[in-house]
C-alpha cells in the first residue's frame, strides 16, 4: 500500500534498525519501544489480516519470531 508506514519501511523509504531480513519478512527495532530490544516482525508484502497471508509467509513469520525470541 502506498501510505502504509510498514510498506514504506520495507521499501527503504523510512529508515529502520534491521534485526533480521529475508525474502518474506523484516524484523526491526521499534522507534518508541515499550522495553529494551522491542522488535517488530512484519511480512514484506502488505496483507490486511492474518487469514489473507499464505501459509509460507505465516511460517516465515513464526520462524523469525522464534529466532528473535531466542536472542
N, C-alpha and C positions, 0 to 999 in steps of 0.2 A: 504494500500500500504506500502511496506517495507520502502521506503525512504521518505515518506510524513511526514513533520515536525509535522503536526497536528495529524496524526495517532500515532506518537511517543509520543506526549503529552498525548493522550487518553490512551495509553498503560503504561504510567508512566515512559517511558524511558528518557523523558525530564521533569524536574520539572516545576510546574506551581502553581500560586496562584489562587486556585479554588474559584469561586464566587457561582456557582450553578452546581450541577451534578445530573442527574437522569439516567435511563436506556438508554435514547435515545440521550441526549445532554450533552455537557460540556461547561461551561462558565468560563473563566479565564481572569485575568488581562493581558494586553499587556505589554511585557517587554520593549517596546520603545513607550510609549503612546503619542498620539497627545495632549491629555488633561488628567487631573487627573481623575482616575477611568475608563479610556478607557477599555472596556471589549470586548473580542471576544467570540462569541457563535457559536459552531460548532456541527454538528451531530457526534455521536460516531462511526458511520460507514462511511467509505470513499465513497463519490459519486463525480463524475466528474463534474456534473452540477445539478442545481435545478430540472429540469424536470426528472432526474433519481431518485429523492428522493420519497419514498412512502408518501402518504398524512399524515399518522400518524407521521412521522418524521418532516415533514413541520409544522404540528400543534404543535408538541413539541417545535420546534424552536421558533414559534410565541409566545407560552406561556412563554418560557424562556425570550424572548426579552421584553415582557410586564412586567414581574416581575422585571427584571434588570432595565428597563427604569423607573419604578416607584421608584426604590431605589435611 
